[in-house]
Amino acid sequence: MEFEIKKTEYVNRTYRIPKELADRLSLIAQQEDISVNELVVQSCEFALDNLKKKEN
């Protein structure tokens, strides 16, 4: 069996969010011992996966 290195491609983006939300994200990330970036990624993925589709 060969060892295969997997890489995730990332892009840099800048978003403005309310200070209160940034503070909440920082607190939760600290409590869960993960980076704020990882928390934001997981939160966005969850939100998009559970987004209700509009009926036309």
PDB file of N, CA, C and O in Angstrom, chain B, residues numbered from 101:
ATOM      1  N   MET B 101       0.854  -1.181   0.000  1.00  0.00           N
ATOM      2  CA  MET B 101       0.000   0.000   0.000  1.00  0.00           C
ATOM      3  C   MET B 101       0.893   1.235   0.000  1.00  0.00           C
ATOM      4  O   MET B 101       1.833   1.329   0.789  1.00  0.00           O
ATOM      5  N   GLU B 102       0.597   2.174  -0.881  1.00  0.00           N
ATOM      6  CA  GLU B 102       1.390   3.397  -0.968  1.00  0.00           C
ATOM      7  C   GLU B 102       0.742   4.522  -0.170  1.00  0.00           C
ATOM      8  O   GLU B 102      -0.480   4.616  -0.053  1.00  0.00           O
ATOM      9  N   PHE B 103       1.597   5.356   0.363  1.00  0.00           N
ATOM     10  CA  PHE B 103       1.136   6.552   1.073  1.00  0.00           C
ATOM     11  C   PHE B 103       0.874   7.647   0.051  1.00  0.00           C
ATOM     12  O   PHE B 103       1.753   7.983  -0.743  1.00  0.00           O
ATOM     13  N   GLU B 104      -0.332   8.203   0.068  1.00  0.00           N
ATOM     14  CA  GLU B 104      -0.691   9.256  -0.875  1.00  0.00           C
ATOM     15  C   GLU B 104      -0.952  10.549  -0.112  1.00  0.00           C
ATOM     16  O   GLU B 104      -1.793  10.593   0.786  1.00  0.00           O
ATOM     17  N   ILE B 105      -0.235  11.584  -0.472  1.00  0.00           N
ATOM     18  CA  ILE B 105      -0.414  12.884   0.174  1.00  0.00           C
ATOM     19  C   ILE B 105      -1.571  13.608  -0.502  1.00  0.00           C
ATOM     20  O   ILE B 105      -1.584  13.784  -1.721  1.00  0.00           O
ATOM     21  N   LYS B 106      -2.531  14.020   0.297  1.00  0.00           N
ATOM     22  CA  LYS B 106      -3.691  14.739  -0.224  1.00  0.00           C
ATOM     23  C   LYS B 106      -3.576  16.203   0.155  1.00  0.00           C
ATOM     24  O   LYS B 106      -3.246  16.536   1.293  1.00  0.00           O
ATOM     25  N   LYS B 107      -3.846  17.063  -0.791  1.00  0.00           N
ATOM     26  CA  LYS B 107      -3.792  18.501  -0.537  1.00  0.00           C
ATOM     27  C   LYS B 107      -5.160  19.118  -0.799  1.00  0.00           C
ATOM     28  O   LYS B 107      -5.837  18.783  -1.771  1.00  0.00           O
ATOM     29  N   THR B 108      -5.544  20.013   0.075  1.00  0.00           N
ATOM     30  CA  THR B 108      -6.758  20.779  -0.120  1.00  0.00           C
ATOM     31  C   THR B 108      -6.366  22.130  -0.679  1.00  0.00           C
ATOM     32  O   THR B 108      -5.472  22.794  -0.153  1.00  0.00           O
ATOM     33  N   GLU B 109      -7.032  22.536  -1.741  1.00  0.00           N
ATOM     34  CA  GLU B 109      -6.736  23.836  -2.330  1.00  0.00           C
ATOM     35  C   GLU B 109      -7.529  24.910  -1.585  1.00  0.00           C
ATOM     36  O   GLU B 109      -8.729  24.762  -1.352  1.00  0.00           O
ATOM     37  N   TYR B 110      -6.857  25.968  -1.226  1.00  0.00           N
ATOM     38  CA  TYR B 110      -7.492  27.080  -0.524  1.00  0.00           C
ATOM     39  C   TYR B 110      -7.368  28.358  -1.348  1.00  0.00           C
ATOM     40  O   TYR B 110      -6.460  28.491  -2.169  1.00  0.00           O
ATOM     41  N   VAL B 111      -8.274  29.284  -1.126  1.00  0.00           N
ATOM     42  CA  VAL B 111      -8.197  30.618  -1.718  1.00  0.00           C
ATOM     43  C   VAL B 111      -8.348  31.631  -0.596  1.00  0.00           C
ATOM     44  O   VAL B 111      -9.002  31.361   0.411  1.00  0.00           O
ATOM     45  N   ASN B 112      -7.751  32.777  -0.771  1.00  0.00           N
ATOM     46  CA  ASN B 112      -7.895  33.858   0.207  1.00  0.00           C
ATOM     47  C   ASN B 112      -9.030  34.771  -0.221  1.00  0.00           C
ATOM     48  O   ASN B 112      -9.090  35.206  -1.371  1.00  0.00           O
ATOM     49  N   ARG B 113      -9.918  35.054   0.699  1.00  0.00           N
ATOM     50  CA  ARG B 113     -11.030  35.975   0.474  1.00  0.00           C
ATOM     51  C   ARG B 113     -11.131  36.884   1.694  1.00  0.00           C
ATOM     52  O   ARG B 113     -10.705  36.522   2.790  1.00  0.00           O
ATOM     53  N   THR B 114     -11.690  38.044   1.491  1.00  0.00           N
ATOM     54  CA  THR B 114     -11.907  38.971   2.594  1.00  0.00           C
ATOM     55  C   THR B 114     -13.401  39.249   2.701  1.00  0.00           C
ATOM     56  O   THR B 114     -14.042  39.633   1.723  1.00  0.00           O
ATOM     57  N   TYR B 115     -13.948  39.053   3.894  1.00  0.00           N
ATOM     58  CA  TYR B 115     -15.359  39.315   4.161  1.00  0.00           C
ATOM     59  C   TYR B 115     -15.458  40.200   5.390  1.00  0.00           C
ATOM     60  O   TYR B 115     -14.666  40.072   6.323  1.00  0.00           O
ATOM     61  N   ARG B 116     -16.428  41.093   5.387  1.00  0.00           N
ATOM     62  CA  ARG B 116     -16.677  41.918   6.565  1.00  0.00           C
ATOM     63  C   ARG B 116     -17.843  41.299   7.321  1.00  0.00           C
ATOM     64  O   ARG B 116     -18.896  41.022   6.748  1.00  0.00           O
ATOM     65  N   ILE B 117     -17.639  41.085   8.614  1.00  0.00           N
ATOM     66  CA  ILE B 117     -18.691  40.535   9.460  1.00  0.00           C
ATOM     67  C   ILE B 117     -18.812  41.415  10.700  1.00  0.00           C
ATOM     68  O   ILE B 117     -17.848  42.071  11.095  1.00  0.00           O
ATOM     69  N   PRO B 118     -19.990  41.428  11.311  1.00  0.00           N
ATOM     70  CA  PRO B 118     -20.162  42.232  12.517  1.00  0.00           C
ATOM     71  C   PRO B 118     -19.201  41.787  13.621  1.00  0.00           C
ATOM     72  O   PRO B 118     -18.883  40.604  13.744  1.00  0.00           O
ATOM     73  N   LYS B 119     -18.747  42.749  14.417  1.00  0.00           N
ATOM     74  CA  LYS B 119     -17.802  42.468  15.499  1.00  0.00           C
ATOM     75  C   LYS B 119     -18.356  41.423  16.459  1.00  0.00           C
ATOM     76  O   LYS B 119     -17.625  40.536  16.901  1.00  0.00           O
ATOM     77  N   GLU B 120     -19.639  41.519  16.784  1.00  0.00           N
ATOM     78  CA  GLU B 120     -20.249  40.562  17.711  1.00  0.00           C
ATOM     79  C   GLU B 120     -20.131  39.133  17.174  1.00  0.00           C
ATOM     80  O   GLU B 120     -19.855  38.208  17.937  1.00  0.00           O
ATOM     81  N   LEU B 121     -20.337  38.952  15.884  1.00  0.00           N
ATOM     82  CA  LEU B 121     -20.214  37.627  15.284  1.00  0.00           C
ATOM     83  C   LEU B 121     -18.762  37.149  15.320  1.00  0.00           C
ATOM     84  O   LEU B 121     -18.500  35.984  15.619  1.00  0.00           O
ATOM     85  N   ALA B 122     -17.828  38.033  15.022  1.00  0.00           N
ATOM     86  CA  ALA B 122     -16.403  37.684  15.076  1.00  0.00           C
ATOM     87  C   ALA B 122     -16.008  37.266  16.489  1.00  0.00           C
ATOM     88  O   ALA B 122     -15.245  36.318  16.673  1.00  0.00           O
ATOM     89  N   ASP B 123     -16.529  37.975  17.480  1.00  0.00           N
ATOM     90  CA  ASP B 123     -16.237  37.633  18.878  1.00  0.00           C
ATOM     91  C   ASP B 123     -16.800  36.261  19.239  1.00  0.00           C
ATOM     92  O   ASP B 123     -16.144  35.471  19.919  1.00  0.00           O
ATOM     93  N   ARG B 124     -18.021  35.985  18.778  1.00  0.00           N
ATOM     94  CA  ARG B 124     -18.636  34.684  19.055  1.00  0.00           C
ATOM     95  C   ARG B 124     -17.852  33.559  18.395  1.00  0.00           C
ATOM     96  O   ARG B 124     -17.634  32.507  18.996  1.00  0.00           O
ATOM     97  N   LEU B 125     -17.430  33.787  17.153  1.00  0.00           N
ATOM     98  CA  LEU B 125     -16.645  32.776  16.443  1.00  0.00           C
ATOM     99  C   LEU B 125     -15.327  32.503  17.162  1.00  0.00           C
ATOM    100  O   LEU B 125     -14.919  31.351  17.309  1.00  0.00           O
ATOM    101  N   SER B 126     -14.672  33.560  17.604  1.00  0.00           N
ATOM    102  CA  SER B 126     -13.399  33.404  18.315  1.00  0.00           C
ATOM    103  C   SER B 126     -13.576  32.614  19.606  1.00  0.00           C
ATOM    104  O   SER B 126     -12.767  31.743  19.924  1.00  0.00           O
ATOM    105  N   LEU B 127     -14.626  32.918  20.340  1.00  0.00           N
ATOM    106  CA  LEU B 127     -14.891  32.228  21.601  1.00  0.00           C
ATOM    107  C   LEU B 127     -15.169  30.740  21.372  1.00  0.00           C
ATOM    108  O   LEU B 127     -14.606  29.887  22.058  1.00  0.00           O
ATOM    109  N   ILE B 128     -16.025  30.439  20.418  1.00  0.00           N
ATOM    110  CA  ILE B 128     -16.354  29.040  20.135  1.00  0.00           C
ATOM    111  C   ILE B 128     -15.127  28.286  19.641  1.00  0.00           C
ATOM    112  O   ILE B 128     -14.887  27.152  20.055  1.00  0.00           O
ATOM    113  N   ALA B 129     -14.353  28.906  18.762  1.00  0.00           N
ATOM    114  CA  ALA B 129     -13.144  28.259  18.245  1.00  0.00           C
ATOM    115  C   ALA B 129     -12.179  27.943  19.385  1.00  0.00           C
ATOM    116  O   ALA B 129     -11.580  26.868  19.426  1.00  0.00           O
ATOM    117  N   GLN B 130     -12.037  28.880  20.295  1.00  0.00           N
ATOM    118  CA  GLN B 130     -11.147  28.666  21.442  1.00  0.00           C
ATOM    119  C   GLN B 130     -11.668  27.520  22.311  1.00  0.00           C
ATOM    120  O   GLN B 130     -10.894  26.664  22.738  1.00  0.00           O
ATOM    121  N   GLN B 131     -12.962  27.503  22.569  1.00  0.00           N
ATOM    122  CA  GLN B 131     -13.555  26.451  23.402  1.00  0.00           C
ATOM    123  C   GLN B 131     -13.417  25.074  22.760  1.00  0.00           C
ATOM    124  O   GLN B 131     -13.250  24.075  23.459  1.00  0.00           O
ATOM    125  N   GLU B 132     -13.485  25.022  21.440  1.00  0.00           N
ATOM    126  CA  GLU B 132     -13.423  23.749  20.716  1.00  0.00           C
ATOM    127  C   GLU B 132     -12.008  23.387  20.278  1.00  0.00           C
ATOM    128  O   GLU B 132     -11.786  22.327  19.692  1.00  0.00           O
ATOM    129  N   ASP B 133     -11.053  24.269  20.564  1.00  0.00           N
ATOM    130  CA  ASP B 133      -9.647  24.053  20.216  1.00  0.00           C
ATOM    131  C   ASP B 133      -9.446  23.840  18.713  1.00  0.00           C
ATOM    132  O   ASP B 133      -8.736  22.931  18.282  1.00  0.00           O
ATOM    133  N   ILE B 134     -10.100  24.716  17.926  1.00  0.00           N
ATOM    134  CA  ILE B 134      -9.902  24.733  16.481  1.00  0.00           C
ATOM    135  C   ILE B 134      -9.672  26.175  16.061  1.00  0.00           C
ATOM    136  O   ILE B 134      -9.929  27.100  16.831  1.00  0.00           O
ATOM    137  N   SER B 135      -9.191  26.364  14.851  1.00  0.00           N
ATOM    138  CA  SER B 135      -8.969  27.724  14.370  1.00  0.00           C
ATOM    139  C   SER B 135     -10.303  28.365  13.993  1.00  0.00           C
ATOM    140  O   SER B 135     -11.272  27.673  13.683  1.00  0.00           O
ATOM    141  N   VAL B 136     -10.335  29.679  14.024  1.00  0.00           N
ATOM    142  CA  VAL B 136     -11.531  30.404  13.593  1.00  0.00           C
ATOM    143  C   VAL B 136     -11.807  30.073  12.133  1.00  0.00           C
ATOM    144  O   VAL B 136     -12.960  29.903  11.738  1.00  0.00           O
ATOM    145  N   ASN B 137     -10.752  29.982  11.334  1.00  0.00           N
ATOM    146  CA  ASN B 137     -10.919  29.648   9.923  1.00  0.00           C
ATOM    147  C   ASN B 137     -11.636  28.307   9.764  1.00  0.00           C
ATOM    148  O   ASN B 137     -12.572  28.197   8.971  1.00  0.00           O
ATOM    149  N   GLU B 138     -11.210  27.299  10.502  1.00  0.00           N
ATOM    150  CA  GLU B 138     -11.839  25.979  10.404  1.00  0.00           C
ATOM    151  C   GLU B 138     -13.293  26.041  10.856  1.00  0.00           C
ATOM    152  O   GLU B 138     -14.150  25.391  10.258  1.00  0.00           O
ATOM    153  N   LEU B 139     -13.583  26.804  11.890  1.00  0.00           N
ATOM    154  CA  LEU B 139     -14.962  26.962  12.348  1.00  0.00           C
ATOM    155  C   LEU B 139     -15.818  27.629  11.280  1.00  0.00           C
ATOM    156  O   LEU B 139     -16.949  27.206  11.038  1.00  0.00           O
ATOM    157  N   VAL B 140     -15.295  28.659  10.644  1.00  0.00           N
ATOM    158  CA  VAL B 140     -16.036  29.355   9.585  1.00  0.00           C
ATOM    159  C   VAL B 140     -16.290  28.411   8.409  1.00  0.00           C
ATOM    160  O   VAL B 140     -17.396  28.378   7.868  1.00  0.00           O
ATOM    161  N   VAL B 141     -15.278  27.651   8.014  1.00  0.00           N
ATOM    162  CA  VAL B 141     -15.435  26.706   6.904  1.00  0.00           C
ATOM    163  C   VAL B 141     -16.519  25.681   7.231  1.00  0.00           C
ATOM    164  O   VAL B 141     -17.413  25.438   6.420  1.00  0.00           O
ATOM    165  N   GLN B 142     -16.439  25.081   8.420  1.00  0.00           N
ATOM    166  CA  GLN B 142     -17.427  24.073   8.803  1.00  0.00           C
ATOM    167  C   GLN B 142     -18.826  24.672   8.909  1.00  0.00           C
ATOM    168  O   GLN B 142     -19.806  24.033   8.525  1.00  0.00           O
ATOM    169  N   SER B 143     -18.923  25.888   9.426  1.00  0.00           N
ATOM    170  CA  SER B 143     -20.220  26.551   9.565  1.00  0.00           C
ATOM    171  C   SER B 143     -20.828  26.855   8.203  1.00  0.00           C
ATOM    172  O   SER B 143     -22.025  26.654   7.996  1.00  0.00           O
ATOM    173  N   CYS B 144     -20.015  27.333   7.282  1.00  0.00           N
ATOM    174  CA  CYS B 144     -20.498  27.628   5.925  1.00  0.00           C
ATOM    175  C   CYS B 144     -20.931  26.353   5.214  1.00  0.00           C
ATOM    176  O   CYS B 144     -21.972  26.332   4.558  1.00  0.00           O
ATOM    177  N   GLU B 145     -20.140  25.289   5.338  1.00  0.00           N
ATOM    178  CA  GLU B 145     -20.498  24.018   4.707  1.00  0.00           C
ATOM    179  C   GLU B 145     -21.821  23.499   5.253  1.00  0.00           C
ATOM    180  O   GLU B 145     -22.672  23.039   4.492  1.00  0.00           O
ATOM    181  N   PHE B 146     -21.995  23.572   6.567  1.00  0.00           N
ATOM    182  CA  PHE B 146     -23.237  23.113   7.179  1.00  0.00           C
ATOM    183  C   PHE B 146     -24.414  23.949   6.685  1.00  0.00           C
ATOM    184  O   PHE B 146     -25.458  23.407   6.320  1.00  0.00           O
ATOM    185  N   ALA B 147     -24.242  25.266   6.675  1.00  0.00           N
ATOM    186  CA  ALA B 147     -25.325  26.153   6.251  1.00  0.00           C
ATOM    187  C   ALA B 147     -25.715  25.890   4.800  1.00  0.00           C
ATOM    188  O   ALA B 147     -26.902  25.825   4.479  1.00  0.00           O
ATOM    189  N   LEU B 148     -24.729  25.739   3.927  1.00  0.00           N
ATOM    190  CA  LEU B 148     -25.022  25.501   2.514  1.00  0.00           C
ATOM    191  C   LEU B 148     -25.644  24.126   2.288  1.00  0.00           C
ATOM    192  O   LEU B 148     -26.530  23.978   1.446  1.00  0.00           O
ATOM    193  N   ASP B 149     -25.189  23.125   3.027  1.00  0.00           N
ATOM    194  CA  ASP B 149     -25.757  21.780   2.897  1.00  0.00           C
ATOM    195  C   ASP B 149     -27.197  21.725   3.383  1.00  0.00           C
ATOM    196  O   ASP B 149     -27.961  20.862   2.949  1.00  0.00           O
ATOM    197  N   ASN B 150     -27.578  22.625   4.273  1.00  0.00           N
ATOM    198  CA  ASN B 150     -28.915  22.613   4.861  1.00  0.00           C
ATOM    199  C   ASN B 150     -29.776  23.784   4.413  1.00  0.00           C
ATOM    200  O   ASN B 150     -30.811  24.069   5.015  1.00  0.00           O
ATOM    201  N   LEU B 151     -29.352  24.449   3.375  1.00  0.00           N
ATOM    202  CA  LEU B 151     -30.079  25.599   2.844  1.00  0.00           C
ATOM    203  C   LEU B 151     -31.369  25.139   2.170  1.00  0.00           C
ATOM    204  O   LEU B 151     -31.357  24.229   1.341  1.00  0.00           O
ATOM    205  N   LYS B 152     -32.469  25.772   2.532  1.00  0.00           N
ATOM    206  CA  LYS B 152     -33.733  25.443   1.887  1.00  0.00           C
ATOM    207  C   LYS B 152     -33.761  26.110   0.520  1.00  0.00           C
ATOM    208  O   LYS B 152     -33.440  27.290   0.381  1.00  0.00           O
ATOM    209  N   LYS B 153     -34.144  25.344  -0.470  1.00  0.00           N
ATOM    210  CA  LYS B 153     -34.214  25.881  -1.826  1.00  0.00           C
ATOM    211  C   LYS B 153     -35.539  26.600  -2.018  1.00  0.00           C
ATOM    212  O   LYS B 153     -36.587  26.138  -1.565  1.00  0.00           O
ATOM    213  N   LYS B 154     -35.475  27.744  -2.698  1.00  0.00           N
ATOM    214  CA  LYS B 154     -36.686  28.505  -2.992  1.00  0.00           C
ATOM    215  C   LYS B 154     -37.471  27.812  -4.095  1.00  0.00           C
ATOM    216  O   LYS B 154     -36.901  27.284  -5.050  1.00  0.00           O
ATOM    217  N   GLU B 155     -38.776  27.823  -3.947  1.00  0.00           N
ATOM    218  CA  GLU B 155     -39.635  27.287  -5.007  1.00  0.00           C
ATOM    219  C   GLU B 155     -40.002  28.431  -5.926  1.00  0.00           C
ATOM    220  O   GLU B 155     -40.432  29.490  -5.468  1.00  0.00           O
ATOM    221  N   ASN B 156     -39.836  28.221  -7.219  1.00  0.00           N
ATOM    222  CA  ASN B 156     -40.146  29.292  -8.202  1.00  0.00           C
ATOM    223  C   ASN B 156     -41.581  29.281  -8.603  1.00  0.00           C
ATOM    224  O   ASN B 156     -42.002  30.106  -9.413  1.00  0.00           O
TER     225      ASN B 156
END
